[in-house]
Amino acid sequence: MIEVDGLSKTFRVHKKAPGFRASVRALFRRNWTEKAAVRDVSFRIDEGEIVGLVGANGAGKTTLVKMLSGVIHPSSGDAHVLGYRPWERDDRFRSQMALIMGQKASLWWDLPAGDGFLLLREIYRIPDDRFQANLDELSEMLDVRDLLDIQVRRLSLGERMKMELIAALLHTPRVVYLDEPTIGLDLSAQRAIREFILTYRERHRPAMIVTSHYMDDIERLCERIMILRDGEMVYDGSRDRILSEYAGHKILIAHLRSEPTSEALTALRAHGEILAHDDVTVRLEVARTAVAAAAAALLERLSVADLTIEEVGIGSIIERLQTREPSA
């Protein structure tokens, strides 16, 4: 459904020179340099998949999404979405695609959302019966049926985001791009948006790409993750494979009956790194291959009431992948 082959995007940017004279000279003759925002990216996404696109600021996430939605033209490479090249902006493609950007509004600020939906019905030429059925379904799923006649500017941020989702999905797109859909929302609004996205995917089976800096979005929504670093794809695979391949450590948490002695803590450091400890808890990071030995040492050296073994947080692994190759 989405096929990308060696897609790249290079921007020509002005190279600023320090000093007053250089600034004056730049008014008449500028120095330009090439900046690669996306470099030779290839992947495929099928119907019903939700793929998380992750990367630090400036990694190329939004640029890639804009190319796949037809907003900007690539410098090289090729891509087909639903069989169309997005940047050719064929109306048959645009009528089956939706782009939702958490930082940009598409609805009119001074109009009720319901009036904006009527205009979108005409733009997408949605039959009246299908339009009403879609609007009823989406407004019920997002619990905003009573807010359709309220001016958009009078809605809360979370309510406005729900209206943006309805506006983007009224025409039942087969491909959906969600660029930071929960940015700035409180925890309850984020949770509601995530639950809606999962339910909508189950009902309509579109191909979806989600970009987010919130690891809760990625962990809750996406079984497959793509990580960009400086415009290059450094990881494309399942969420579970990240843990198995890149999490070289586990966390042992011992809940104690009595305070640990300094001698016991010193002995435990031979098995791993003590991340934190107090009168009733010790957190020890150990290599995956040394978990059994470290657990035995904890039970032997400390008065343990309960012992828990946890994986390193996926957010920490992704953060390391965004900046450098992590150690295994």
Phi, psi and omega in degrees: 000315172241116180236121183239130184229102174062038184285133179221151175218124179241134178251145175264116185239152180284127179268109183283138178253141181287154175101153182293315182297320180295325179293319178294317180298326182292342176294333184251327180219109184264148173263127182248149176225157180263131177240122179273114179274324177225133186234111168049057182265133178223138175189173177222138177231130184260171179303135177085355179277141167246115184249129177273126177253113190238147176176161177291169176302132180085006182285341179113009184298306183293324177299316179297315179298320180294324176294318183287343176260357176089007181289320178231160183262138178286160175278328178200171182087183184215158177206145175230126176240117185058028179088000181247150167279117188303320185289351173282346170056043175294131181300330178294329175284313184296334179283354181241013185232150176223137177239120181243116182246117184298337183263359182227136181263144177250342180274155182284130190297320187265001179254151170297149180301325180301323178291322177297323179295325178296321178294319178296328175301320180285321181297315182269359179054050180277127177303147186304315182293320178292320179301311183294321179295317179295316180297317179298316181296311185291317181293328177287318179298323183264359176058050180232020183302325183278359184251001187293336183260012179261138179304140183302321183293344180267358180273156174288168180300317179295320178293322178295321179295323177296320178294323177297321177296316178298315181301322183283336188251002182303324184269011178054065181292152178268344176228130183230128175250125181243105182259104182054059185291341183247014184297131176081357183274153175285173188298320181292322178291320176300315181297319180295319180294318180296317180296322178297315182300317180295317180294318180297320179299318180295325183280323191243344173058044174282162168278133186228138171242127181242125170253139180196149171265355178269115182295335176298323177299312184293314182294322184280325189263327197244126172271342177239139184231136171243131183244125177258138174224117182053040176085354182253146178279114181257349177203136173214104182183188184286157177298321181292327181292330176301315181294318185288327185267327189246349177268094182279355184229162169232163181250124175259126180242115180255124174262124194254154173273335181215163184296136179287145177277159179295326178295319180295319179295321178297319180293325181292332180296342175288343182258342180175193182260126175280111182282324180195154174202153174211201185293334188234359184216143171228129176248120185236125176264124184227158176297148182303326183284349184248013184298315183297315181294319180294320178297319178298320179294319177300314182293328181281319188272335187239160174272091189266125174270327181204145181229127181239139177243123183237152171284153171297140182302137181298331178298321179294321180293315180297321179299319178293320179295329179291336185251328182194168175288122181284155175284147182287000000 
